[in-house]
Structures are given as structure tokens and as C-alpha cells.
Amino acid sequence: MYNNQYLKAYFTLKNIKQNDIADLLEKSTSTIRRKNDDLGFTQKEILLIHNKYDIPIEAFFYDSKDKDNKQFLDET
């Protein structure tokens, strides 16, 4: 099951606030909150966030049931 726990962790570690993401994507803070919780980001939004904050693309697609994610976690 996909979730955003690692994406949220990167935001926290890099001190990136929802307002920062909202400003970057020109969206409301409530929209970013919903995208963070369950809607997900579009490809364009992912690339904008990745380029601005250097967050690994894999953090956007973490699957808690995928055993290959162990390698991703070990690398971070």
C-alpha cells in the first residue's frame, strides 16, 4: 500500500512546511494537506518538488509492502 510516510519525513528533515510546497505549486495549503494525506502529487508537481528540495523521487512512491524498499531505506 502506498503511503507518504517517507515523503513527510523528508519534509520534516529538510524543514519544509506545507506553506512552502503550496507556494511552489501555487496551490492552497489545504490542497497540499490532502495531497500529502491521500491524493498524491502529479508528475509535474513531483518534479517541481524534487528539483527545488532535492527529495529523492522514490520518496514519492514508497510502498510499505514492497520488499525492494528496504534498499531505498538503507540508502537514505
Backbone atoms as SQL, in Angstrom:
CREATE TABLE atoms (id INTEGER PRIMARY KEY, chain TEXT, resi INTEGER, resn TEXT, atom TEXT, x REAL, y REAL, z REAL);
INSERT INTO atoms VALUES
  (1, 'A', 1, 'MET', 'N', 0.845, -1.189, 0.000),
  (2, 'A', 1, 'MET', 'CA', 0.000, 0.000, 0.000),
  (3, 'A', 1, 'MET', 'C', 0.883, 1.243, 0.000),
  (4, 'A', 2, 'TYR', 'N', 0.608, 2.133, -0.896),
  (5, 'A', 2, 'TYR', 'CA', 1.376, 3.359, -0.967),
  (6, 'A', 2, 'TYR', 'C', 0.985, 4.288, 0.178),
  (7, 'A', 3, 'ASN', 'N', 1.979, 4.968, 0.715),
  (8, 'A', 3, 'ASN', 'CA', 1.708, 5.994, 1.713),
  (9, 'A', 3, 'ASN', 'C', 2.800, 7.045, 1.616),
  (10, 'A', 4, 'ASN', 'N', 2.595, 8.121, 2.285),
  (11, 'A', 4, 'ASN', 'CA', 3.525, 9.239, 2.191),
  (12, 'A', 4, 'ASN', 'C', 4.390, 9.394, 3.429),
  (13, 'A', 5, 'GLN', 'N', 4.567, 8.337, 4.217),
  (14, 'A', 5, 'GLN', 'CA', 5.307, 8.493, 5.457),
  (15, 'A', 5, 'GLN', 'C', 6.751, 8.934, 5.214),
  (16, 'A', 6, 'TYR', 'N', 7.395, 8.437, 4.167),
  (17, 'A', 6, 'TYR', 'CA', 8.781, 8.830, 3.913),
  (18, 'A', 6, 'TYR', 'C', 8.869, 10.205, 3.272),
  (19, 'A', 7, 'LEU', 'N', 7.901, 10.552, 2.472),
  (20, 'A', 7, 'LEU', 'CA', 7.855, 11.903, 1.924),
  (21, 'A', 7, 'LEU', 'C', 7.666, 12.914, 3.058),
  (22, 'A', 8, 'LYS', 'N', 6.766, 12.621, 3.963),
  (23, 'A', 8, 'LYS', 'CA', 6.553, 13.506, 5.111),
  (24, 'A', 8, 'LYS', 'C', 7.810, 13.600, 5.956),
  (25, 'A', 9, 'ALA', 'N', 8.532, 12.494, 6.091),
  (26, 'A', 9, 'ALA', 'CA', 9.781, 12.502, 6.853),
  (27, 'A', 9, 'ALA', 'C', 10.819, 13.414, 6.192),
  (28, 'A', 10, 'TYR', 'N', 10.922, 13.358, 4.870),
  (29, 'A', 10, 'TYR', 'CA', 11.844, 14.250, 4.164),
  (30, 'A', 10, 'TYR', 'C', 11.450, 15.706, 4.367),
  (31, 'A', 11, 'PHE', 'N', 10.172, 15.990, 4.290),
  (32, 'A', 11, 'PHE', 'CA', 9.724, 17.367, 4.528),
  (33, 'A', 11, 'PHE', 'C', 10.138, 17.823, 5.925),
  (34, 'A', 12, 'THR', 'N', 9.968, 16.956, 6.893),
  (35, 'A', 12, 'THR', 'CA', 10.323, 17.300, 8.275),
  (36, 'A', 12, 'THR', 'C', 11.829, 17.479, 8.413),
  (37, 'A', 13, 'LEU', 'N', 12.603, 16.540, 7.883),
  (38, 'A', 13, 'LEU', 'CA', 14.063, 16.612, 7.996),
  (39, 'A', 13, 'LEU', 'C', 14.642, 17.840, 7.328),
  (40, 'A', 14, 'LYS', 'N', 14.045, 18.245, 6.227),
  (41, 'A', 14, 'LYS', 'CA', 14.537, 19.414, 5.495),
  (42, 'A', 14, 'LYS', 'C', 13.816, 20.699, 5.906),
  (43, 'A', 15, 'ASN', 'N', 12.975, 20.585, 6.947),
  (44, 'A', 15, 'ASN', 'CA', 12.242, 21.744, 7.485),
  (45, 'A', 15, 'ASN', 'C', 11.411, 22.430, 6.396),
  (46, 'A', 16, 'ILE', 'N', 10.740, 21.624, 5.580),
  (47, 'A', 16, 'ILE', 'CA', 9.883, 22.133, 4.517),
  (48, 'A', 16, 'ILE', 'C', 8.450, 22.114, 5.025),
  (49, 'A', 17, 'LYS', 'N', 7.831, 23.248, 5.046),
  (50, 'A', 17, 'LYS', 'CA', 6.458, 23.380, 5.548),
  (51, 'A', 17, 'LYS', 'C', 5.457, 23.224, 4.400),
  (52, 'A', 18, 'GLN', 'N', 4.231, 22.898, 4.772),
  (53, 'A', 18, 'GLN', 'CA', 3.178, 22.774, 3.763),
  (54, 'A', 18, 'GLN', 'C', 2.990, 24.084, 3.017),
  (55, 'A', 19, 'ASN', 'N', 3.178, 25.194, 3.700),
  (56, 'A', 19, 'ASN', 'CA', 3.074, 26.502, 3.035),
  (57, 'A', 19, 'ASN', 'C', 4.134, 26.659, 1.943),
  (58, 'A', 20, 'ASP', 'N', 5.336, 26.124, 2.198),
  (59, 'A', 20, 'ASP', 'CA', 6.408, 26.186, 1.201),
  (60, 'A', 20, 'ASP', 'C', 6.013, 25.430, -0.071),
  (61, 'A', 21, 'ILE', 'N', 5.468, 24.229, 0.119),
  (62, 'A', 21, 'ILE', 'CA', 5.038, 23.418, -1.015),
  (63, 'A', 21, 'ILE', 'C', 3.865, 24.087, -1.729),
  (64, 'A', 22, 'ALA', 'N', 2.937, 24.635, -0.946),
  (65, 'A', 22, 'ALA', 'CA', 1.778, 25.320, -1.534),
  (66, 'A', 22, 'ALA', 'C', 2.229, 26.495, -2.400),
  (67, 'A', 23, 'ASP', 'N', 3.176, 27.274, -1.903),
  (68, 'A', 23, 'ASP', 'CA', 3.694, 28.407, -2.681),
  (69, 'A', 23, 'ASP', 'C', 4.377, 27.935, -3.962),
  (70, 'A', 24, 'LEU', 'N', 5.191, 26.893, -3.850),
  (71, 'A', 24, 'LEU', 'CA', 5.895, 26.367, -5.010),
  (72, 'A', 24, 'LEU', 'C', 4.926, 25.885, -6.085),
  (73, 'A', 25, 'LEU', 'N', 3.876, 25.178, -5.659),
  (74, 'A', 25, 'LEU', 'CA', 2.931, 24.590, -6.609),
  (75, 'A', 25, 'LEU', 'C', 1.751, 25.498, -6.933),
  (76, 'A', 26, 'GLU', 'N', 1.726, 26.670, -6.292),
  (77, 'A', 26, 'GLU', 'CA', 0.635, 27.626, -6.476),
  (78, 'A', 26, 'GLU', 'C', -0.719, 26.993, -6.161),
  (79, 'A', 27, 'LYS', 'N', -0.768, 26.318, -5.013),
  (80, 'A', 27, 'LYS', 'CA', -1.981, 25.657, -4.515),
  (81, 'A', 27, 'LYS', 'C', -2.244, 26.153, -3.106),
  (82, 'A', 28, 'SER', 'N', -3.424, 25.852, -2.603),
  (83, 'A', 28, 'SER', 'CA', -3.733, 26.209, -1.229),
  (84, 'A', 28, 'SER', 'C', -3.082, 25.217, -0.269),
  (85, 'A', 29, 'THR', 'N', -2.901, 25.634, 0.956),
  (86, 'A', 29, 'THR', 'CA', -2.332, 24.750, 1.968),
  (87, 'A', 29, 'THR', 'C', -3.233, 23.545, 2.207),
  (88, 'A', 30, 'SER', 'N', -4.547, 23.734, 2.160),
  (89, 'A', 30, 'SER', 'CA', -5.454, 22.598, 2.365),
  (90, 'A', 30, 'SER', 'C', -5.336, 21.579, 1.235),
  (91, 'A', 31, 'THR', 'N', -5.094, 22.035, 0.016),
  (92, 'A', 31, 'THR', 'CA', -4.887, 21.115, -1.109),
  (93, 'A', 31, 'THR', 'C', -3.615, 20.308, -0.887),
  (94, 'A', 32, 'ILE', 'N', -2.558, 20.964, -0.431),
  (95, 'A', 32, 'ILE', 'CA', -1.298, 20.260, -0.165),
  (96, 'A', 32, 'ILE', 'C', -1.490, 19.260, 0.962),
  (97, 'A', 33, 'ARG', 'N', -2.245, 19.619, 1.970),
  (98, 'A', 33, 'ARG', 'CA', -2.523, 18.691, 3.075),
  (99, 'A', 33, 'ARG', 'C', -3.225, 17.439, 2.554),
  (100, 'A', 34, 'ARG', 'N', -4.207, 17.624, 1.675),
  (101, 'A', 34, 'ARG', 'CA', -4.923, 16.470, 1.101),
  (102, 'A', 34, 'ARG', 'C', -3.998, 15.633, 0.221),
  (103, 'A', 35, 'LYS', 'N', -3.163, 16.301, -0.569),
  (104, 'A', 35, 'LYS', 'CA', -2.225, 15.563, -1.418),
  (105, 'A', 35, 'LYS', 'C', -1.237, 14.781, -0.555),
  (106, 'A', 36, 'ASN', 'N', -0.815, 15.355, 0.535),
  (107, 'A', 36, 'ASN', 'CA', 0.098, 14.692, 1.463),
  (108, 'A', 36, 'ASN', 'C', -0.564, 13.491, 2.129),
  (109, 'A', 37, 'ASP', 'N', -1.831, 13.612, 2.441),
  (110, 'A', 37, 'ASP', 'CA', -2.523, 12.560, 3.187),
  (111, 'A', 37, 'ASP', 'C', -2.950, 11.397, 2.312),
  (112, 'A', 38, 'ASP', 'N', -3.531, 11.687, 1.144),
  (113, 'A', 38, 'ASP', 'CA', -4.034, 10.544, 0.388),
  (114, 'A', 38, 'ASP', 'C', -4.160, 10.740, -1.112),
  (115, 'A', 39, 'LEU', 'N', -4.149, 11.926, -1.613),
  (116, 'A', 39, 'LEU', 'CA', -4.359, 12.122, -3.045),
  (117, 'A', 39, 'LEU', 'C', -3.099, 11.916, -3.864),
  (118, 'A', 40, 'GLY', 'N', -1.970, 12.265, -3.321),
  (119, 'A', 40, 'GLY', 'CA', -0.724, 12.163, -4.068),
  (120, 'A', 40, 'GLY', 'C', -0.501, 13.372, -4.957),
  (121, 'A', 41, 'PHE', 'N', 0.707, 13.482, -5.453),
  (122, 'A', 41, 'PHE', 'CA', 1.102, 14.598, -6.297),
  (123, 'A', 41, 'PHE', 'C', 1.154, 14.150, -7.756),
  (124, 'A', 42, 'THR', 'N', 0.942, 15.090, -8.660),
  (125, 'A', 42, 'THR', 'CA', 1.062, 14.791, -10.082),
  (126, 'A', 42, 'THR', 'C', 2.547, 14.674, -10.447),
  (127, 'A', 43, 'GLN', 'N', 2.815, 14.157, -11.643),
  (128, 'A', 43, 'GLN', 'CA', 4.207, 14.033, -12.093),
  (129, 'A', 43, 'GLN', 'C', 4.890, 15.395, -12.139),
  (130, 'A', 44, 'LYS', 'N', 4.190, 16.372, -12.633),
  (131, 'A', 44, 'LYS', 'CA', 4.751, 17.720, -12.718),
  (132, 'A', 44, 'LYS', 'C', 5.072, 18.260, -11.328),
  (133, 'A', 45, 'GLU', 'N', 4.157, 18.051, -10.381),
  (134, 'A', 45, 'GLU', 'CA', 4.369, 18.520, -9.010),
  (135, 'A', 45, 'GLU', 'C', 5.551, 17.806, -8.365),
  (136, 'A', 46, 'ILE', 'N', 5.644, 16.503, -8.606),
  (137, 'A', 46, 'ILE', 'CA', 6.756, 15.724, -8.054),
  (138, 'A', 46, 'ILE', 'C', 8.084, 16.264, -8.567),
  (139, 'A', 47, 'LEU', 'N', 8.158, 16.539, -9.854),
  (140, 'A', 47, 'LEU', 'CA', 9.400, 17.070, -10.425),
  (141, 'A', 47, 'LEU', 'C', 9.738, 18.452, -9.875),
  (142, 'A', 48, 'LEU', 'N', 8.737, 19.293, -9.705),
  (143, 'A', 48, 'LEU', 'CA', 8.981, 20.617, -9.124),
  (144, 'A', 48, 'LEU', 'C', 9.523, 20.508, -7.707),
  (145, 'A', 49, 'ILE', 'N', 8.900, 19.669, -6.896),
  (146, 'A', 49, 'ILE', 'CA', 9.342, 19.483, -5.507),
  (147, 'A', 49, 'ILE', 'C', 10.735, 18.861, -5.481),
  (148, 'A', 50, 'HIS', 'N', 10.941, 17.843, -6.300),
  (149, 'A', 50, 'HIS', 'CA', 12.251, 17.177, -6.374),
  (150, 'A', 50, 'HIS', 'C', 13.351, 18.172, -6.757),
  (151, 'A', 51, 'ASN', 'N', 13.113, 18.953, -7.783),
  (152, 'A', 51, 'ASN', 'CA', 14.126, 19.898, -8.246),
  (153, 'A', 51, 'ASN', 'C', 14.409, 21.000, -7.234),
  (154, 'A', 52, 'LYS', 'N', 13.383, 21.469, -6.555),
  (155, 'A', 52, 'LYS', 'CA', 13.549, 22.566, -5.589),
  (156, 'A', 52, 'LYS', 'C', 14.222, 22.089, -4.297),
  (157, 'A', 53, 'TYR', 'N', 13.804, 20.933, -3.787),
  (158, 'A', 53, 'TYR', 'CA', 14.248, 20.490, -2.461),
  (159, 'A', 53, 'TYR', 'C', 15.138, 19.251, -2.485),
  (160, 'A', 54, 'ASP', 'N', 15.453, 18.743, -3.666),
  (161, 'A', 54, 'ASP', 'CA', 16.338, 17.579, -3.815),
  (162, 'A', 54, 'ASP', 'C', 15.849, 16.366, -3.001),
  (163, 'A', 55, 'ILE', 'N', 14.564, 16.129, -3.058),
  (164, 'A', 55, 'ILE', 'CA', 13.964, 14.964, -2.405),
  (165, 'A', 55, 'ILE', 'C', 13.977, 13.824, -3.419),
  (166, 'A', 56, 'PRO', 'N', 14.478, 12.650, -3.037),
  (167, 'A', 56, 'PRO', 'CA', 14.523, 11.531, -3.988),
  (168, 'A', 56, 'PRO', 'C', 13.132, 11.196, -4.527),
  (169, 'A', 57, 'ILE', 'N', 13.072, 10.907, -5.805),
  (170, 'A', 57, 'ILE', 'CA', 11.804, 10.548, -6.447),
  (171, 'A', 57, 'ILE', 'C', 11.171, 9.348, -5.745),
  (172, 'A', 58, 'GLU', 'N', 12.003, 8.407, -5.276),
  (173, 'A', 58, 'GLU', 'CA', 11.486, 7.207, -4.615),
  (174, 'A', 58, 'GLU', 'C', 10.641, 7.520, -3.388),
  (175, 'A', 59, 'ALA', 'N', 10.915, 8.633, -2.734),
  (176, 'A', 59, 'ALA', 'CA', 10.149, 9.001, -1.538),
  (177, 'A', 59, 'ALA', 'C', 8.681, 9.257, -1.869),
  (178, 'A', 60, 'PHE', 'N', 8.405, 9.631, -3.097),
  (179, 'A', 60, 'PHE', 'CA', 7.025, 9.895, -3.511),
  (180, 'A', 60, 'PHE', 'C', 6.249, 8.608, -3.785),
  (181, 'A', 61, 'PHE', 'N', 6.961, 7.509, -3.980),
  (182, 'A', 61, 'PHE', 'CA', 6.327, 6.259, -4.394),
  (183, 'A', 61, 'PHE', 'C', 6.586, 5.111, -3.427),
  (184, 'A', 62, 'TYR', 'N', 6.868, 5.417, -2.201),
  (185, 'A', 62, 'TYR', 'CA', 7.170, 4.370, -1.225),
  (186, 'A', 62, 'TYR', 'C', 5.967, 3.449, -1.048),
  (187, 'A', 63, 'ASP', 'N', 6.202, 2.157, -1.130),
  (188, 'A', 63, 'ASP', 'CA', 5.167, 1.143, -0.944),
  (189, 'A', 63, 'ASP', 'C', 5.564, 0.308, 0.264),
  (190, 'A', 64, 'SER', 'N', 4.793, 0.387, 1.327),
  (191, 'A', 64, 'SER', 'CA', 5.142, -0.279, 2.577),
  (192, 'A', 64, 'SER', 'C', 5.167, -1.795, 2.465),
  (193, 'A', 65, 'LYS', 'N', 4.565, -2.360, 1.418),
  (194, 'A', 65, 'LYS', 'CA', 4.559, -3.815, 1.243),
  (195, 'A', 65, 'LYS', 'C', 5.611, -4.296, 0.258),
  (196, 'A', 66, 'ASP', 'N', 6.357, -3.380, -0.338),
  (197, 'A', 66, 'ASP', 'CA', 7.365, -3.729, -1.328),
  (198, 'A', 66, 'ASP', 'C', 8.694, -3.998, -0.632),
  (199, 'A', 67, 'LYS', 'N', 9.180, -5.208, -0.743),
  (200, 'A', 67, 'LYS', 'CA', 10.429, -5.588, -0.075),
  (201, 'A', 67, 'LYS', 'C', 11.631, -4.864, -0.662),
  (202, 'A', 68, 'ASP', 'N', 11.546, -4.414, -1.905),
  (203, 'A', 68, 'ASP', 'CA', 12.651, -3.686, -2.520),
  (204, 'A', 68, 'ASP', 'C', 12.856, -2.316, -1.880),
  (205, 'A', 69, 'ASN', 'N', 11.872, -1.813, -1.152),
  (206, 'A', 69, 'ASN', 'CA', 12.015, -0.524, -0.482),
  (207, 'A', 69, 'ASN', 'C', 13.059, -0.573, 0.623),
  (208, 'A', 70, 'LYS', 'N', 13.385, -1.754, 1.116),
  (209, 'A', 70, 'LYS', 'CA', 14.409, -1.889, 2.138),
  (210, 'A', 70, 'LYS', 'C', 15.702, -1.294, 1.621),
  (211, 'A', 71, 'GLN', 'N', 16.018, -1.557, 0.340),
  (212, 'A', 71, 'GLN', 'CA', 17.235, -0.995, -0.247),
  (213, 'A', 71, 'GLN', 'C', 17.157, 0.523, -0.265),
  (214, 'A', 72, 'PHE', 'N', 16.011, 1.081, -0.616),
  (215, 'A', 72, 'PHE', 'CA', 15.830, 2.532, -0.636),
  (216, 'A', 72, 'PHE', 'C', 16.066, 3.118, 0.752),
  (217, 'A', 73, 'LEU', 'N', 15.498, 2.473, 1.767),
  (218, 'A', 73, 'LEU', 'CA', 15.643, 2.966, 3.126),
  (219, 'A', 73, 'LEU', 'C', 17.082, 2.883, 3.587),
  (220, 'A', 74, 'ASP', 'N', 17.785, 1.847, 3.195),
  (221, 'A', 74, 'ASP', 'CA', 19.192, 1.694, 3.589),
  (222, 'A', 74, 'ASP', 'C', 20.073, 2.751, 2.960),
  (223, 'A', 75, 'GLU', 'N', 19.684, 3.245, 1.782),
  (224, 'A', 75, 'GLU', 'CA', 20.484, 4.244, 1.072),
  (225, 'A', 75, 'GLU', 'C', 20.288, 5.641, 1.625),
  (226, 'A', 76, 'THR', 'N', 19.181, 5.882, 2.307),
  (227, 'A', 76, 'THR', 'CA', 18.897, 7.245, 2.780),
  (228, 'A', 76, 'THR', 'C', 19.453, 7.509, 4.135);
